[in-house]
Amino acid sequence: MKTVAQNRKARFDYDIVDTIEVGIILTGQEVKSCREGNMNLSGSYVSFQTGKPVLKAATIAKYRLASGADDYEPGKDRILLMKKNQGDRLQTQLEEKGVSLVPLEVKAGRYIKVVLGLGKGKKKYDKRQSKKKKDIERRLREGREV
């Protein structure tokens, strides 16, 4: 499966504990637009409405060859598809303090799939530590001294 969109900021802001791959309900033009890579996950999150997981604040640009879709909303809420027991388990884990469900990436193969991460928010000092660690690894790869 080809990765068409990533939420790189999520791995920086959250300590990802668990990941799960789920489906998403899209219209035809949204699928075509996703396959072209016209999707943005920055700032998006998942919440439960009436027991169903919903992807919020993710934008899918209008398909460039679509006709007659003047009322298209790029940032509308989209329902995610998962088994009932998976949804119940995630819902109980989300009730814990400081735990969030964030989309990490979108993959396109035969179906469009969203990889969700169950993460705990990092504190400011944790973010500094991860940035420092990343910088050291980059310098070692380049062959420079630390």
C-alpha positions as CSV (number, residue, x, y, z in Angstrom):
1,M,0.0,0.0,0.0
2,K,1.2,3.5,-0.9
3,T,1.3,6.2,1.8
4,V,-0.6,9.2,0.5
5,A,-0.7,11.5,3.6
6,Q,1.2,11.6,6.9
7,N,0.7,13.5,10.1
8,R,4.4,13.9,11.1
9,K,3.5,16.4,13.8
10,A,1.5,13.7,15.7
11,R,4.6,11.6,16.4
12,F,6.3,14.7,17.7
13,D,3.3,15.8,19.9
14,Y,2.3,12.4,21.2
15,D,4.0,9.3,22.5
16,I,2.2,6.7,20.4
17,V,1.3,3.6,22.5
18,D,-0.7,1.6,20.0
19,T,-1.7,1.7,16.3
20,I,-4.7,0.4,14.4
21,E,-5.6,0.4,10.8
22,V,-9.2,1.3,9.9
23,G,-11.3,2.0,6.8
24,I,-12.9,5.4,6.0
25,I,-16.2,6.3,4.2
26,L,-15.4,8.5,1.2
27,T,-17.2,9.7,-1.9
28,G,-15.8,8.8,-5.4
29,Q,-14.1,12.1,-6.0
30,E,-12.6,12.0,-2.5
31,V,-11.1,8.6,-3.2
32,K,-9.6,9.9,-6.5
33,S,-8.3,13.0,-4.8
34,C,-6.7,10.9,-1.9
35,R,-5.0,8.6,-4.4
36,E,-3.4,11.7,-5.9
37,G,-2.1,12.7,-2.5
38,N,-4.4,15.7,-2.0
39,M,-5.1,15.0,1.7
40,N,-3.9,16.9,4.8
41,L,-4.0,15.4,8.3
42,S,-2.3,18.2,10.2
43,G,-4.5,19.2,13.2
44,S,-6.9,16.3,12.7
45,Y,-8.2,14.0,15.4
46,V,-10.7,11.2,16.1
47,S,-13.7,11.4,18.4
48,F,-16.7,9.2,19.0
49,Q,-20.2,10.4,18.1
50,T,-23.1,8.1,19.1
51,G,-20.6,5.2,19.3
52,K,-19.1,5.7,15.9
53,P,-15.5,6.9,15.3
54,V,-15.4,10.1,13.3
55,L,-12.3,11.7,11.7
56,K,-12.4,15.5,12.3
57,A,-10.5,18.4,10.7
58,A,-8.9,16.3,8.0
59,T,-9.0,18.1,4.6
60,I,-9.3,16.4,1.2
61,A,-9.0,18.8,-1.7
62,K,-11.6,18.8,-4.4
63,Y,-10.7,16.4,-7.2
64,R,-9.4,18.5,-10.1
65,L,-11.5,16.7,-12.8
66,A,-14.8,16.7,-10.8
67,S,-17.7,18.4,-12.3
68,G,-20.8,19.9,-10.8
69,A,-19.6,19.6,-7.2
70,D,-19.7,23.3,-6.2
71,D,-21.1,22.5,-2.7
72,Y,-18.1,20.3,-1.8
73,E,-16.7,20.7,1.8
74,P,-13.1,19.7,2.0
75,G,-13.0,19.7,5.9
76,K,-16.2,17.8,6.7
77,D,-16.3,15.0,9.3
78,R,-15.8,11.5,7.9
79,I,-16.9,8.2,9.5
80,L,-14.3,5.6,10.2
81,L,-15.0,1.9,9.8
82,M,-13.9,-0.6,12.4
83,K,-15.2,-3.6,14.2
84,K,-17.6,-3.0,17.1
85,N,-15.2,-4.5,19.7
86,Q,-12.3,-2.4,18.4
87,G,-14.4,0.7,18.8
88,D,-15.6,-0.2,22.3
89,R,-12.0,-0.9,23.4
90,L,-10.7,2.4,22.0
91,Q,-13.6,4.3,23.5
92,T,-12.8,3.0,27.0
93,Q,-9.1,3.8,26.5
94,L,-9.9,7.3,25.4
95,E,-11.8,7.9,28.7
96,E,-8.4,7.8,30.4
97,K,-6.8,11.2,31.1
98,G,-4.3,12.5,28.6
99,V,-5.0,9.8,25.9
100,S,-5.9,10.8,22.4
101,L,-6.7,9.0,19.1
102,V,-4.9,10.8,16.2
103,P,-4.5,9.8,12.6
104,L,-0.9,9.1,11.7
105,E,-1.1,8.3,8.0
106,V,-3.4,7.4,5.1
107,K,-2.6,4.5,2.8
108,A,-4.1,3.8,-0.6
109,G,-4.2,0.4,-2.2
110,R,-7.4,-1.3,-3.3
111,Y,-9.0,0.5,-0.3
112,I,-8.2,3.8,1.4
113,K,-7.1,3.0,5.0
114,V,-6.3,5.3,7.9
115,V,-3.6,4.4,10.5
116,L,-4.7,5.7,13.9
117,G,-2.4,6.0,16.9
118,L,-3.4,5.9,20.5
119,G,-1.1,8.4,22.1
120,K,-0.4,10.2,25.3
121,G,0.5,13.9,25.0
122,K,4.1,14.8,25.5
123,K,5.2,17.6,27.8
124,K,7.3,20.4,26.6
125,Y,10.5,18.9,28.0
126,D,9.7,15.6,26.4
127,K,9.5,17.3,23.0
128,R,12.9,19.0,23.6
129,Q,14.4,15.6,24.4
130,S,13.0,14.0,21.3
131,K,14.2,16.9,19.1
132,K,17.7,16.7,20.7
133,K,17.8,12.9,20.1
134,K,16.8,13.4,16.5
135,D,19.4,16.1,15.9
136,I,22.2,13.8,17.4
137,E,21.1,10.9,15.1
138,R,21.1,13.2,12.1
139,R,24.6,14.4,12.9
140,L,25.9,10.9,13.3
141,R,24.4,9.9,10.0
142,E,26.1,12.8,8.3
143,G,29.4,11.9,9.9
144,R,29.8,15.1,11.9
145,E,30.8,15.1,15.5
146,V,28.2,15.4,18.2
